[in-house]
Amino acid sequence: MFAAAAPRYDLLNHLLSMNVDRLWRRRVVQALRPRPGERILDLCTGTGDLAFALSAGTGASVVGADFCLPMLRIAARKASKASPPPRWLQADALSLGFPASSFDAVTVAFGVRNFEDVPRGITEIARVLGPGGRLAVLEFSEPKGRLFGPLYRFYFHRVLPAVGNWISGSRGAYSYLPATVDGFPDPPAFGSLLEEAGLEVRSQEPLTGGIATLHLAVKPSKEPAGEAPECGSRG
């Protein structure tokens, strides 16, 4: 399904979000504050847009990992315009081939809801994070406003699947999207899953009226708490 959607994936991301997806990725980079020399894993990288944003001008070493090879091939073609380009790796989020504490930060944009086993995936992320490492998860959520909420649900469940399936040529890909969002834990429940994996939740920031939420967490450091890296402020 993801392979079939890959050729039109970038176009549809920008079109269906009205380009707001670019702002969301920029917010992830602002909150994570990549540092020169840091090792960052962008999991479920897709065609690599967040990986590019994390590596551009930051001096960080970024690995973009995804289980869908056609997505990674598109990312690799786009990488010819990036300096320095991320490295690409086909990988299973539930069984990453990295030693423990391999990364200073992990990001996942709109991918956690696709994990076959969400708690297992989060535990695996916690394993590859080093002490004091930061996690940024950008995921869809349900806006609660009386007017905006119903309008969003109509768009998300009726308009988006019809347009997405038509343009992508994949009958199921964009019908699958609202189904996974509906089944994903709300922010408090997802925060509990992060804590059960041994991570400390620092913030859960609603974006664009609650359409998406940026979850920031830290793996406890072996150093005194006052010396642990911070995730960055909301401002």
CORZINOR-V885936 format. One record per backbone hydrogen bond with DSSP energy under -1.0 kcal/mol. CO is the residue of the C=O (numbers start at 0). NH is the residue of the N-H. E is the energy in kcal/mol with one decimal. If there is no record, write none. Layout:
co | nh | e
CO | NH | E
CO | NH | E
This chain:
co | nh | e
0 | 4 | -1.4
1 | 5 | -1.1
4 | 7 | -1.1
5 | 8 | -1.4
7 | 11 | -2.5
8 | 12 | -2.3
9 | 13 | -2.1
10 | 14 | -2.6
11 | 15 | -2.7
12 | 16 | -1.2
13 | 18 | -2.5
16 | 19 | -1.5
18 | 21 | -1.0
19 | 23 | -2.1
20 | 24 | -2.0
21 | 25 | -1.9
22 | 26 | -2.0
23 | 27 | -1.8
24 | 28 | -2.0
25 | 29 | -2.2
26 | 30 | -2.5
27 | 31 | -2.5
28 | 32 | -2.3
34 | 37 | -2.1
37 | 60 | -3.6
38 | 103 | -2.4
38 | 104 | -1.5
39 | 62 | -2.7
40 | 106 | -2.7
41 | 64 | -2.5
44 | 47 | -2.3
47 | 51 | -2.5
48 | 52 | -1.9
49 | 53 | -2.3
50 | 54 | -1.5
51 | 55 | -2.0
54 | 57 | -1.1
58 | 36 | -3.2
60 | 39 | -2.8
61 | 86 | -2.4
62 | 41 | -3.2
63 | 88 | -2.2
64 | 43 | -1.1
64 | 44 | -2.3
65 | 90 | -1.4
67 | 71 | -1.6
68 | 72 | -2.3
69 | 73 | -1.5
70 | 74 | -2.1
71 | 75 | -2.6
72 | 76 | -1.7
73 | 77 | -2.2
74 | 78 | -1.5
77 | 80 | -1.8
78 | 81 | -1.8
86 | 63 | -3.5
88 | 65 | -1.8
91 | 94 | -1.8
102 | 129 | -2.9
103 | 133 | -2.0
104 | 40 | -2.3
105 | 135 | -2.3
106 | 42 | -2.7
107 | 137 | -2.7
110 | 113 | -1.7
111 | 114 | -1.8
116 | 120 | -2.4
117 | 121 | -2.4
118 | 122 | -2.3
119 | 123 | -2.1
120 | 124 | -2.0
121 | 125 | -2.5
122 | 126 | -1.8
123 | 127 | -1.8
124 | 128 | -1.1
126 | 100 | -2.4
127 | 102 | -2.6
129 | 132 | -2.7
132 | 218 | -2.9
133 | 105 | -2.3
134 | 216 | -2.4
135 | 107 | -2.1
136 | 214 | -3.1
137 | 109 | -3.9
138 | 212 | -2.9
144 | 148 | -1.6
146 | 150 | -1.6
147 | 151 | -2.9
148 | 152 | -2.5
149 | 153 | -2.2
150 | 154 | -2.3
151 | 155 | -3.2
152 | 156 | -2.3
153 | 157 | -2.0
153 | 158 | -1.1
154 | 159 | -3.3
157 | 161 | -1.1
158 | 162 | -2.6
159 | 163 | -3.0
160 | 164 | -2.6
161 | 165 | -1.6
162 | 166 | -2.6
163 | 167 | -2.5
164 | 168 | -1.4
171 | 175 | -2.1
175 | 179 | -2.1
176 | 180 | -1.9
177 | 181 | -2.5
178 | 182 | -1.3
180 | 183 | -1.2
185 | 189 | -2.8
186 | 190 | -2.7
187 | 191 | -1.6
188 | 192 | -1.6
189 | 193 | -2.1
190 | 194 | -2.1
191 | 195 | -2.3
192 | 196 | -1.2
193 | 198 | -2.1
194 | 197 | -1.7
199 | 217 | -2.2
202 | 215 | -2.8
204 | 213 | -2.8
206 | 211 | -1.6
207 | 210 | -1.0
210 | 140 | -3.0
211 | 206 | -3.2
212 | 138 | -2.1
213 | 204 | -2.7
214 | 136 | -2.7
215 | 201 | -3.0
215 | 202 | -1.6
216 | 134 | -3.0
217 | 199 | -3.2
218 | 131 | -2.1
223 | 226 | -2.5
224 | 227 | -1.3
